[in-house]
Amino acid sequence: MSTHNLLSGFQDFLPESMLARNNLVSVVRGCYEKFGFLPQDTPCLERTELLTGKYGDNEKMIYSFEDHGGRRVSLRYDLTVPLTRFINMYINNIVFPYRRYQVGLSWRADKPGKGRFREFMQMDADIIGDESVLADVEVLTLMASAMEALGVRSTIRFNCRQILDSLVEMCQLDSETSVSLMRSIDKFDKIGQAGVLAELAGIGFSPGIIDKVGDYLKITGTNAEVLQGLTRLLGEAGAFQTGIALLSSITDLLAVQSHSLVDFEIDPTIARGLDYYTGLIFETRFVENPEFGSVCSGGRYDRLLKRPNGEFLPAVGLSIGIDRLLAAMKSVGKAPVFKTTTQVFIANFDEKLSSEYLKLAGELRQAGVAVEIFSKQSKIAKQLDIANKKYIPLVVLVGPDEISLSQVLLKDMRAGVQITVQRDQFVPAVLERLGLNNHPLAV
Amino acid sequence: MSTHNLLSGFQDFLPESMLARNNLVSVVRGCYEKFGFLPQDTPCLERTELLTGKYGDNEKMIYSFEDHGGRRVSLRYDLTVPLTRFINMYINNIVFPYRRYQVGLSWRADKPGKGRFREFMQMDADIIGDESVLADVEVLTLMASAMEALGVRSTIRFNCRQILDSLVEMCQLDSETSVSLMRSIDKFDKIGQAGVLAELAGIGFSPGIIDKVGDYLKITGTNAEVLQGLTRLLGEAGAFQTGIALLSSITDLLAVQSHSLVDFEIDPTIARGLDYYTGLIFETRFVENPEFGSVCSGGRYDRLLKRPNGEFLPAVGLSIGIDRLLAAMKSVGKAPVFKTTTQVFIANFDEKLSSEYLKLAGELRQAGVAVEIFSKQSKIAKQLDIANKKYIPLVVLVGPDEISLSQVLLKDMRAGVQITVQRDQFVPAVLERLGLNNHPLAV
């Protein structure tokens, strides 16, 4: 029946998927906060005119409609455009530099690509009102810190707009042709150098320019070698000194800290589609599955956010797509699986003993243990089967015999063992069985 | 400029508001999990036909539109209707009884009442596939547990549908008139007994019925007294025995645990508007501000969720409106205020020392401390002022002198004191200053 269908491009989350998502959000949020970022939020609905026409014709990808008051409203398609409104509105309530993060859903109305959804969750972190290289480095380090916290070997590849501008300058391209060039370079990961050059030839770029771009794309090696290669090729361009100084400073400051799982690589092929980046741009790939593509990316955008007086506010940030990152983690076998958060299942021998079960549950919950009580008097084998299917590690068995003996049976479903404990030792025994003895809650 | 306006009825959250909301969600989520509830999620958009026409004409309160594929879609207006689709779709992936919770936004298109919003966050917890009184008691106890965790003195008032049915039966009302009666009784808190009776008279209820309702509304006292009063008045009605047995069992089982901040009261005036409740119904008010009205409510609904074969799945649950609960907590001065999660601010004496600042920050973050680095070389007084405005408790001051002496200055912004520590004692000294010595992260 169609009423019972999930809309195409949307997802439901059963508890197992939800626990995985919650865990990921919690780990990343922990990293954001360790770097001094604070949470903020904006509504999912905005005035349509705020969202449309920012980056060309984007109406096809936005859900828009007229509300009951005749206003044109839209579901946000990212967390950055609403940020422009937010910063403008609360400029006097914010102490700059402002480190903010936002966890929220966004929507795209057009048909989603493989592994993507019409409704998706993003976690953005931005430093606003700070034009320094140190801020760039903080964002890159935060990215690395998140990958380390998630336990995934990653490569963060970065470049900067000024280097790409130098290439455009050396090729003497006008702004329209330079956009085509950037778009082609951006496909490097997918189609390789030959693919990019063939595409440029197809568009009608001259052989001289194609040669230059070929030389540019060939620059690889250690960060020092890439910097040298870039200098050889682009050293004459006007924008180049700023670019090379920026990449050098970033590289030097990144070297201060070591990351066991993360490498930083200067990569001239990183171009990023969005034209709002003005400095640093970066992407992140998993070492074990680079084909998956970038799992999180970001950069500096000094010409998007404005004070009410029109003055630009420099900003640098990153964005993590939670669904995509989780899919990538699954692809390398690094997505932790959580079946349940419930630790104890209290079986039901007799509905007349309900008050005893409530008492047992209350004591455990007081000690911080997550408890489900089974409410139906039914065969114990059936109840154990249910506890098992729910992946609950410990079952409490108390029938009339246990009551009269002041005892409790604990069945450890993982080890398959059953132990008898005295009623007055019940809570400590459960905590011990769950390995919570040294847990703060057990004190 | 209108593009920069927030839509009317919607909210932005600056970090301070967001930290308060996150804290509330986290405390309630912790309670839900302690009671064995697991998270699930559904999309914000659903097919319009799923949402409309469930409880009369509700199209005015729903945001609906046509998507780019010509489908009629709507933003959900609660978390319960999508649950009907969810249960039906994943019936074979769920182990019943299913304790699930959901934290999510919902939207209402009509003009919101005072203190309410068009976009609002709810936290629902439900036990599905469990018709037992124990499940009713678990939900009530969970409600109490959440209020205790939030530290607010509350009264949970409950009633059941069968008692109200008995009143309808004794008054010999048809189903249409009984709906008017329930609607009037539901206003008891706002307009009092005289108000309800006057309203009934206005509608045209007979004096005999108005007398009976008057007697019904007069029943107060201890839970035992209320049960006696109800028996005297309604004991002859067909539905009564089920109702009184249910209220008695619930009262007995609730007595097993004591709650220092929460009282449970049987209250015949609780009627609840929604007609999907089939048994227990309850509301929660703060003792210190009962006028605020119910902050969270719920009940049993055994005729809403269905298996694919059409068989009903019994369910009982509660719903907490986060914005409303937070507003209520503020009204009694019990909403904790969080200014920031950032613990340390590293001042910037000289941009050339950036790598040292990154090193200091890295060490602290490794130890779990939340750190912001100030990136601009500027007057220290100005930097201290910024740290102060950001409510960051500790400032790290390292200039060329400290570097040459292998020292670090720590300025405690709360106490206004400054201490000098050796560079190699830096992390333990910060942890001590922050009171984190016994913190697991400090081990």
Interface residues (C-beta under 8 A of the other chain):
Chain A: S2 T3 H4 N5 L6 L7 S8 F10 Q11 D12 F13 L14 P15 M18 L19 R21 N22 E33 K34 F35 G36 L38 P39 Q40 D41 T42 P43 C44 L45 E46 R47 E49 L50 K60 Y63 S64 F65 E66 D67 H68 G69 R71 V73 R85 F86 N88 M89 Y90 N93 I94 V95 P97 R99 R100 L105 W107 A109 D110 R118 E119 D130 S132 V133 L134 A135 V137 E138 T141 S145 D252 L253 V256 Q257 T340 T341 T342 F345 E351 S354 S355 Y357 L358 K359 G362 R365 G368 V369 A370 V371 E372 I373 F374 S375 K376 I386 K389 K390 P440
Chain B: S2 T3 H4 N5 L6 L7 S8 F10 Q11 D12 F13 L14 P15 M18 L19 R21 N22 E33 K34 F35 G36 L38 P39 Q40 D41 T42 P43 C44 L45 E46 R47 E49 L50 K60 Y63 S64 F65 E66 D67 H68 G69 R71 V73 R85 F86 N88 M89 Y90 N93 I94 V95 P97 R99 R100 L105 W107 A109 D110 R118 E119 D130 S132 V133 L134 A135 V137 E138 T141 S145 D252 L253 V256 Q257 T340 T341 T342 F345 E351 S354 S355 Y357 L358 K359 G362 R365 G368 V369 A370 V371 E372 I373 F374 S375 K376 I386 K389 K390 P440
